[in-house]
Amino acid sequence: MAKHYGPKYEKKHRKIKLLERDVLQYLKDHSGCADYNVVYVYFDPNRTGDIGPAIQDLLQWNLAKRTTDGKLELTDYGSQTLDNPDYWR
């Protein structure tokens, strides 16, 4: 069973949190919308699978949404969260 505590877990959790912030910033820089597959490959060019949990967290917490035409779109809540430095600590 996987441990959900300790330095290894915290390092992985921090990496996902940083990826989430980077994806939100990427979306903001690209007019709030980008193709889902492009975002996935851009942040995980070696296909390590690290970006998957970050994108899923963004979708789960409504920081981004996936449109019917396969795009990842920044939500208003995601934009507000991106500008909140306390969230990223």
N, C-alpha and C positions, 0 to 999 in steps of 0.2 A: 504494500500500500504506500502511496506517495505521501511524503511529509509536506504539510502546508505551513511550515514555519522554519526558521533558521536562516542562516546567511545565504545559502544557495537559493532558497525560495524568494527571499527578499531581493536578491540580485535579478532574478528572472522577472519578478513583479515590477521592479523599477524599469527594466528594459521595456516591458510592455507599455508601461505608463508613458515613457519617453516616445515610443513609437506612436502611441495614440496622439500625443501632442504634435508630433511631426506630421502625421496624416491630416489632422485638423488644419495645421498651418499650410500644408500643401493645397488642401481644398480651398482655403481662404485666398491663397495666392492665385488660384486658377478659377476665379469667379464663383467659388462656392460649389463647383461641380467638376467631377472628372470620371472617366470610365473606370469601373470597378477593377477590371483586369489590369489596366495600366497602373493603377495605384498599387495593386498587389505585387506586380513585377518590379515596379520602381523601388519599393521599400524592401523587397526580398529577392534580389537578382539571383542569388545562389540557391533559391528555393529551399531554405532551411525550415520554413514553416513558422517563423517567428512572428510574421505579420498577421497571420490568421486570427490568433486570440485578440490582438489589438483591435482589428476591424470588428470582430464580433462584439467586443466590449463597447465600441462606439455605437454600434447598431442597437445593442441591448439597452444602453442608457440614453438613447435618443439624441446623441451628440451628432450623429450622422444618420442618413437614411438611404436606402437603396431604392432607386426609381424603377419603374417597370421597363425602361429601356436599358437597364444594366449599368446605370451610373451611380456613383456614390456622391451624395449631396450633403453639404454642411447645413445643419439646422440652425435656427436662431439660438437655441439653447447651446449648441456646440460652439457658436461664435462667442457667446457670452462667457462660456467656460474657458475658452482659449484665452480670453483677455483677463481671466481671474488668476493671478499668480499663486494664490493660496491653494488652489485645486491641484497644482502640479508639484507641490512639496512632498 
